[in-house]
Amino acid sequence: MRLEISMSPELASQTVLVVDFGAQYGQLIARRVRDLKVYSEIVPFDINYEVLVARHPAAIILSGGPASVYAPGAPEVDKRIFELGIPVLGFCYGMQAMAAELGGTVPQTDIGEYGPATLSRQGTSRLLEGTPEEQIVWMSHRDSVGAVPPGFSITSSTPTTPVASMENAERGLYATQFHPEVAHTEFGTRILQNFLFDIAGLSEEWTMDSFIEDSIVAIREQVGC
């Protein structure tokens, strides 16, 4: 008999899926979300679209990754996830994949950025709300967005990266070239909180204890005890 462990309907509707493009920080992203008491799962970038939708995610995070979006065979994101009507946040490669799919450009250059960088905010931003006009973020990339997709605005830059973050608040689409999930990004936690709670409207309800309790209930229901 195969046992399928699931959460309560209340917590299932609060799930954040982390789409993994082979990032060194993929597990860290999921852990940071869980540290903020929101349930998260990691799924591969090539997950079947119908399978992804069947998970009923409340929000999606696109991880970074080592590839270049213009390289042959580079991982791609299914464009349909941007039409689900749920918030999507991309980091690094995830930002570039979002831009490439939605009509932006990611030019092939030899200019990378690695380590701490000084970020300067531009205009208003729901994602960066409550963070300083200048702040230290962690960069680890060779490529970056050249032109944002239609409907997006540039919300920050660094001396090396003109498009360090972008967003289309009307569609619930956000992205950063830097890594909010690492401790080196000064206000990374605030950025994640803005996305999870202010933008996605999630609740701080998940804990490992609640997950264990839900699992026990599911097992008992299936074995009939």
Secondary structure, DSSP 8 states (H G I E B T S, - for coil): --------HHHHTT-EEEEESS-TTHHHHHHHHHHTT--EEEEETT--HHHHHHT--SEEEE---SS-TTSTT-----GGGGGSSS-EEEETHHHHHHHHHTT-B----S--EEEEEEEEE-S--STTTTS-SEEEEEEEES---SB--TT-EEEEE-SS-S-SEEEETTTTEEEESS-TTSTTSTTHHHHHHIIIIIIS---S---HHHHHHHHHHHHHHHHT-
